[in-house]
């Protein structure tokens, strides 16, 4: 027996008891597995509040195979911000909607609209048509007044009924007919409306003293521009500097356009627009000359 025990043919009772306890533990706890090193894996447990569908589930992420995308939250994105001194700030969740709004607001348009010389809202061009009263129609009376803006838009255009009895409608030149004055605005009312528009404006006209005389009005000289008395405009048209050229001749010479044609007479709207266009041709040089002389 001693010989057989020495050869290991018989196991000690204590050794058998240890094997029995080990087998019982294996049946209760499952097969024994060796734990993975701590630097190879990490456990990430989803919070039941942040992800209800994954409550109570443990997920192991292998860091050696790169970051996991299974827990990506579409409502927040982590950014790394670098300032001018190349110092990085800790990663912080940023709301993508707010970030997009800020990025759009940080690029204001640098675009600026160009404007003409001076303030265009201060410029008006006027033209009036007159009829005759008194013996042989020798007394001029205002029968129509048209005012246009710097851009040529009609600001005012009305037929006006003179306070005196008309003896000559001067239709060939004025374009006024008796029917035009049948329901026309009375002179006193029209004069108030016109002077209200001209107040504080730079008024442009051709032989404009005739228009002011028909209105019984005097406009400040430094705010009046008469296209019939501009030597620079005459030079551009090829006329003598002291020549008093008509509006029709100047428009034809500079723009190669005919106005005041036909048998219907003149149109005060057409004449006012032509006057403004002529002024704009020499506006910059003329205003500079006036500023230097004043």
One Martini backbone bead per residue (centre of mass of N, CA, C, O) as a GRO file, in nm:
protein
  294
    1UNK     BB    1   0.058   0.062  -0.021
    2UNK     BB    2   0.300   0.248   0.001
    3UNK     BB    3   0.386   0.213  -0.290
    4UNK     BB    4   0.122   0.315  -0.425
    5UNK     BB    5   0.119   0.595  -0.295
    6UNK     BB    6   0.393   0.682  -0.413
    7UNK     BB    7   0.280   0.654  -0.718
    8UNK     BB    8  -0.033   0.784  -0.712
    9UNK     BB    9  -0.288   0.586  -0.703
   10UNK     BB   10  -0.370   0.749  -0.449
   11UNK     BB   11  -0.590   0.977  -0.305
   12UNK     BB   12  -0.652   1.217  -0.114
   13UNK     BB   13  -0.918   1.324   0.064
   14UNK     BB   14  -0.863   1.624   0.045
   15UNK     BB   15  -0.839   1.633  -0.261
   16UNK     BB   16  -1.127   1.529  -0.320
   17UNK     BB   17  -1.277   1.759  -0.172
   18UNK     BB   18  -1.180   1.992  -0.348
   19UNK     BB   19  -1.297   1.884  -0.617
   20UNK     BB   20  -1.592   1.882  -0.525
   21UNK     BB   21  -1.622   2.189  -0.463
   22UNK     BB   22  -1.548   2.287  -0.750
   23UNK     BB   23  -1.782   2.147  -0.900
   24UNK     BB   24  -2.013   2.290  -0.749
   25UNK     BB   25  -1.936   2.583  -0.831
   26UNK     BB   26  -1.961   2.543  -1.140
   27UNK     BB   27  -2.266   2.476  -1.148
   28UNK     BB   28  -2.362   2.760  -1.024
   29UNK     BB   29  -2.157   2.983  -1.194
   30UNK     BB   30  -2.016   2.852  -1.405
   31UNK     BB   31  -1.775   2.899  -1.599
   32UNK     BB   32  -1.450   2.981  -1.586
   33UNK     BB   33  -1.318   3.316  -1.636
   34UNK     BB   34  -1.095   3.538  -1.763
   35UNK     BB   35  -1.006   3.841  -1.704
   36UNK     BB   36  -0.971   4.130  -1.852
   37UNK     BB   37  -0.790   4.376  -1.906
   38UNK     BB   38  -0.833   4.715  -1.822
   39UNK     BB   39  -0.688   4.840  -2.098
   40UNK     BB   40  -0.893   4.697  -2.316
   41UNK     BB   41  -1.159   4.754  -2.146
   42UNK     BB   42  -1.494   4.898  -2.122
   43UNK     BB   43  -1.776   5.018  -1.942
   44UNK     BB   44  -2.107   5.115  -2.072
   45UNK     BB   45  -2.385   5.265  -1.913
   46UNK     BB   46  -2.696   5.324  -1.973
   47UNK     BB   47  -2.919   5.552  -1.908
   48UNK     BB   48  -3.250   5.536  -1.837
   49UNK     BB   49  -3.312   5.837  -1.906
   50UNK     BB   50  -3.159   5.868  -2.190
   51UNK     BB   51  -3.232   5.534  -2.253
   52UNK     BB   52  -3.498   5.337  -2.221
   53UNK     BB   53  -3.435   5.085  -2.421
   54UNK     BB   54  -3.144   5.026  -2.237
   55UNK     BB   55  -3.230   4.914  -1.977
   56UNK     BB   56  -2.998   4.713  -1.803
   57UNK     BB   57  -2.754   4.739  -2.012
   58UNK     BB   58  -2.442   4.607  -2.092
   59UNK     BB   59  -2.158   4.768  -2.255
   60UNK     BB   60  -1.882   4.671  -2.445
   61UNK     BB   61  -1.582   4.851  -2.532
   62UNK     BB   62  -1.336   4.845  -2.773
   63UNK     BB   63  -1.057   5.050  -2.785
   64UNK     BB   64  -0.884   4.911  -3.016
   65UNK     BB   65  -1.137   4.970  -3.246
   66UNK     BB   66  -1.252   5.230  -3.148
   67UNK     BB   67  -1.510   5.422  -3.144
   68UNK     BB   68  -1.837   5.439  -3.057
   69UNK     BB   69  -2.175   5.476  -3.228
   70UNK     BB   70  -2.421   5.364  -3.046
   71UNK     BB   71  -2.430   5.655  -2.852
   72UNK     BB   72  -2.542   5.859  -3.049
   73UNK     BB   73  -2.643   6.207  -3.037
   74UNK     BB   74  -2.828   6.412  -3.250
   75UNK     BB   75  -2.855   6.678  -3.047
   76UNK     BB   76  -2.536   6.644  -3.007
   77UNK     BB   77  -2.208   6.800  -3.037
   78UNK     BB   78  -1.864   6.765  -3.027
   79UNK     BB   79  -1.631   7.028  -2.971
   80UNK     BB   80  -1.319   7.176  -3.071
   81UNK     BB   81  -1.177   7.471  -2.945
   82UNK     BB   82  -0.976   7.727  -3.105
   83UNK     BB   83  -0.786   7.980  -3.043
   84UNK     BB   84  -0.545   8.213  -3.112
   85UNK     BB   85  -0.338   8.053  -2.892
   86UNK     BB   86  -0.388   7.738  -2.920
   87UNK     BB   87  -0.611   7.676  -2.703
   88UNK     BB   88  -0.787   7.427  -2.559
   89UNK     BB   89  -1.106   7.321  -2.496
   90UNK     BB   90  -1.331   7.162  -2.362
   91UNK     BB   91  -1.562   6.946  -2.426
   92UNK     BB   92  -1.883   7.054  -2.561
   93UNK     BB   93  -2.208   7.066  -2.588
   94UNK     BB   94  -2.375   7.159  -2.895
   95UNK     BB   95  -2.618   7.328  -3.040
   96UNK     BB   96  -2.686   7.316  -3.375
   97UNK     BB   97  -2.898   7.541  -3.411
   98UNK     BB   98  -2.746   7.772  -3.269
   99UNK     BB   99  -2.486   7.763  -3.435
  100UNK     BB  100  -2.612   7.828  -3.713
  101UNK     BB  101  -2.722   8.108  -3.634
  102UNK     BB  102  -2.450   8.242  -3.559
  103UNK     BB  103  -2.301   8.202  -3.833
  104UNK     BB  104  -2.498   8.381  -3.999
  105UNK     BB  105  -2.471   8.650  -3.820
  106UNK     BB  106  -2.141   8.683  -3.869
  107UNK     BB  107  -2.225   8.774  -4.194
  108UNK     BB  108  -2.241   9.061  -4.303
  109UNK     BB  109  -2.332   9.273  -4.535
  110UNK     BB  110  -2.118   9.481  -4.760
  111UNK     BB  111  -2.330   9.584  -4.908
  112UNK     BB  112  -2.354   9.905  -5.124
  113UNK     BB  113  -2.532  10.163  -5.226
  114UNK     BB  114  -2.538  10.378  -5.481
  115UNK     BB  115  -2.526  10.739  -5.515
  116UNK     BB  116  -2.587  11.028  -5.611
  117UNK     BB  117  -2.540  11.342  -5.626
  118UNK     BB  118  -2.633  11.398  -5.345
  119UNK     BB  119  -2.985  11.452  -5.288
  120UNK     BB  120  -3.244  11.336  -5.482
  121UNK     BB  121  -3.494  11.442  -5.303
  122UNK     BB  122  -3.410  11.765  -5.361
  123UNK     BB  123  -3.501  11.719  -5.662
  124UNK     BB  124  -3.672  11.931  -5.907
  125UNK     BB  125  -3.879  11.944  -6.197
  126UNK     BB  126  -4.019  12.214  -6.397
  127UNK     BB  127  -4.335  12.273  -6.585
  128UNK     BB  128  -4.519  12.518  -6.776
  129UNK     BB  129  -4.847  12.613  -6.894
  130UNK     BB  130  -4.984  12.872  -7.100
  131UNK     BB  131  -5.227  13.121  -7.119
  132UNK     BB  132  -5.446  13.378  -7.243
  133UNK     BB  133  -5.513  13.712  -7.140
  134UNK     BB  134  -5.677  13.956  -7.251
  135UNK     BB  135  -5.558  14.131  -7.493
  136UNK     BB  136  -5.473  13.898  -7.719
  137UNK     BB  137  -5.339  13.718  -7.493
  138UNK     BB  138  -5.098  13.882  -7.321
  139UNK     BB  139  -5.172  13.730  -7.053
  140UNK     BB  140  -5.028  13.511  -6.854
  141UNK     BB  141  -5.161  13.182  -6.765
  142UNK     BB  142  -5.200  12.924  -6.563
  143UNK     BB  143  -5.282  12.566  -6.684
  144UNK     BB  144  -5.007  12.393  -6.621
  145UNK     BB  145  -4.841  12.149  -6.396
  146UNK     BB  146  -4.511  11.993  -6.377
  147UNK     BB  147  -4.353  11.738  -6.165
  148UNK     BB  148  -4.029  11.593  -6.117
  149UNK     BB  149  -3.799  11.379  -6.037
  150UNK     BB  150  -3.482  11.265  -6.052
  151UNK     BB  151  -3.607  10.989  -6.200
  152UNK     BB  152  -3.888  11.097  -6.356
  153UNK     BB  153  -4.115  11.114  -6.164
  154UNK     BB  154  -4.438  11.194  -6.108
  155UNK     BB  155  -4.556  11.438  -5.869
  156UNK     BB  156  -4.697  11.660  -6.066
  157UNK     BB  157  -5.029  11.692  -6.250
  158UNK     BB  158  -5.214  11.981  -6.353
  159UNK     BB  159  -5.494  12.144  -6.420
  160UNK     BB  160  -5.548  12.507  -6.444
  161UNK     BB  161  -5.761  12.761  -6.335
  162UNK     BB  162  -5.788  13.065  -6.408
  163UNK     BB  163  -5.880  13.384  -6.282
  164UNK     BB  164  -5.894  13.460  -6.574
  165UNK     BB  165  -6.002  13.530  -6.873
  166UNK     BB  166  -5.988  13.352  -7.167
  167UNK     BB  167  -5.851  13.441  -7.506
  168UNK     BB  168  -5.595  13.227  -7.524
  169UNK     BB  169  -5.482  12.892  -7.547
  170UNK     BB  170  -5.226  12.813  -7.709
  171UNK     BB  171  -5.226  12.517  -7.833
  172UNK     BB  172  -4.970  12.494  -8.012
  173UNK     BB  173  -4.793  12.513  -7.733
  174UNK     BB  174  -4.964  12.417  -7.472
  175UNK     BB  175  -5.210  12.197  -7.527
  176UNK     BB  176  -5.462  12.359  -7.457
  177UNK     BB  177  -5.809  12.304  -7.383
  178UNK     BB  178  -6.117  12.371  -7.280
  179UNK     BB  179  -6.174  12.082  -7.158
  180UNK     BB  180  -5.926  12.084  -6.951
  181UNK     BB  181  -6.076  12.334  -6.768
  182UNK     BB  182  -6.353  12.243  -6.659
  183UNK     BB  183  -6.215  12.063  -6.390
  184UNK     BB  184  -6.009  12.240  -6.274
  185UNK     BB  185  -5.782  12.369  -6.068
  186UNK     BB  186  -5.760  12.620  -5.884
  187UNK     BB  187  -5.513  12.844  -5.852
  188UNK     BB  188  -5.493  12.878  -5.544
  189UNK     BB  189  -5.473  12.574  -5.479
  190UNK     BB  190  -5.236  12.497  -5.668
  191UNK     BB  191  -5.023  12.686  -5.551
  192UNK     BB  192  -5.006  12.556  -5.272
  193UNK     BB  193  -4.917  12.273  -5.369
  194UNK     BB  194  -4.658  12.359  -5.517
  195UNK     BB  195  -4.507  12.518  -5.290
  196UNK     BB  196  -4.492  12.273  -5.099
  197UNK     BB  197  -4.296  12.110  -5.288
  198UNK     BB  198  -4.062  12.339  -5.325
  199UNK     BB  199  -3.989  12.342  -5.043
  200UNK     BB  200  -3.642  12.295  -4.999
  201UNK     BB  201  -3.573  12.276  -5.302
  202UNK     BB  202  -3.417  12.188  -5.601
  203UNK     BB  203  -3.489  12.378  -5.886
  204UNK     BB  204  -3.565  12.276  -6.222
  205UNK     BB  205  -3.529  12.465  -6.536
  206UNK     BB  206  -3.647  12.621  -6.841
  207UNK     BB  207  -3.681  12.923  -6.807
  208UNK     BB  208  -3.792  12.955  -6.498
  209UNK     BB  209  -3.902  13.248  -6.468
  210UNK     BB  210  -4.176  13.191  -6.609
  211UNK     BB  211  -4.291  12.995  -6.398
  212UNK     BB  212  -4.274  13.185  -6.150
  213UNK     BB  213  -4.451  13.409  -6.268
  214UNK     BB  214  -4.713  13.234  -6.294
  215UNK     BB  215  -4.704  13.181  -5.971
  216UNK     BB  216  -4.599  13.419  -5.799
  217UNK     BB  217  -4.279  13.339  -5.758
  218UNK     BB  218  -3.976  13.307  -5.542
  219UNK     BB  219  -3.680  13.146  -5.559
  220UNK     BB  220  -3.399  13.059  -5.444
  221UNK     BB  221  -3.104  13.098  -5.612
  222UNK     BB  222  -2.931  12.857  -5.472
  223UNK     BB  223  -3.204  12.659  -5.562
  224UNK     BB  224  -3.149  12.722  -5.872
  225UNK     BB  225  -3.190  12.564  -6.208
  226UNK     BB  226  -3.087  12.679  -6.535
  227UNK     BB  227  -3.060  12.527  -6.853
  228UNK     BB  228  -3.036  12.814  -7.022
  229UNK     BB  229  -2.759  12.896  -6.818
  230UNK     BB  230  -2.528  12.676  -6.935
  231UNK     BB  231  -2.226  12.664  -7.076
  232UNK     BB  232  -2.158  12.360  -7.055
  233UNK     BB  233  -2.410  12.262  -7.212
  234UNK     BB  234  -2.350  12.412  -7.476
  235UNK     BB  235  -2.079  12.275  -7.538
  236UNK     BB  236  -2.194  11.984  -7.559
  237UNK     BB  237  -2.394  12.087  -7.804
  238UNK     BB  238  -2.231  12.316  -7.982
  239UNK     BB  239  -2.270  12.590  -7.851
  240UNK     BB  240  -2.280  12.882  -7.737
  241UNK     BB  241  -2.234  13.002  -7.423
  242UNK     BB  242  -2.448  13.262  -7.470
  243UNK     BB  243  -2.662  13.085  -7.571
  244UNK     BB  244  -3.026  13.054  -7.597
  245UNK     BB  245  -3.134  12.753  -7.586
  246UNK     BB  246  -3.357  12.536  -7.647
  247UNK     BB  247  -3.493  12.248  -7.534
  248UNK     BB  248  -3.515  12.109  -7.808
  249UNK     BB  249  -3.216  12.148  -7.903
  250UNK     BB  250  -3.068  12.018  -7.666
  251UNK     BB  251  -3.200  11.736  -7.683
  252UNK     BB  252  -3.106  11.676  -7.971
  253UNK     BB  253  -2.792  11.722  -7.935
  254UNK     BB  254  -2.751  11.516  -7.684
  255UNK     BB  255  -2.989  11.274  -7.741
  256UNK     BB  256  -3.130  11.248  -8.014
  257UNK     BB  257  -3.421  11.391  -7.940
  258UNK     BB  258  -3.761  11.442  -7.986
  259UNK     BB  259  -3.958  11.727  -7.907
  260UNK     BB  260  -4.237  11.899  -7.957
  261UNK     BB  261  -4.436  11.742  -8.142
  262UNK     BB  262  -4.673  11.824  -8.337
  263UNK     BB  263  -5.022  11.959  -8.296
  264UNK     BB  264  -5.072  11.929  -7.968
  265UNK     BB  265  -4.827  12.024  -7.837
  266UNK     BB  266  -4.711  12.053  -7.537
  267UNK     BB  267  -4.546  11.872  -7.264
  268UNK     BB  268  -4.476  11.915  -6.934
  269UNK     BB  269  -4.364  11.634  -6.872
  270UNK     BB  270  -4.157  11.611  -7.099
  271UNK     BB  271  -4.001  11.873  -7.027
  272UNK     BB  272  -3.921  11.799  -6.735
  273UNK     BB  273  -3.758  11.545  -6.805
  274UNK     BB  274  -3.553  11.683  -6.996
  275UNK     BB  275  -3.438  11.877  -6.785
  276UNK     BB  276  -3.327  11.663  -6.589
  277UNK     BB  277  -3.137  11.524  -6.793
  278UNK     BB  278  -2.959  11.772  -6.849
  279UNK     BB  279  -2.862  11.817  -6.563
  280UNK     BB  280  -2.719  11.532  -6.523
  281UNK     BB  281  -2.490  11.577  -6.730
  282UNK     BB  282  -2.372  11.847  -6.541
  283UNK     BB  283  -2.385  11.816  -6.233
  284UNK     BB  284  -2.099  11.779  -6.117
  285UNK     BB  285  -1.963  12.031  -6.246
  286UNK     BB  286  -2.168  12.245  -6.165
  287UNK     BB  287  -2.163  12.207  -5.853
  288UNK     BB  288  -1.860  12.265  -5.828
  289UNK     BB  289  -1.871  12.553  -5.938
  290UNK     BB  290  -2.076  12.668  -5.733
  291UNK     BB  291  -1.904  12.603  -5.478
  292UNK     BB  292  -1.651  12.778  -5.557
  293UNK     BB  293  -1.803  13.060  -5.596
  294UNK     BB  294  -1.947  13.058  -5.299
   0.00000   0.00000   0.00000
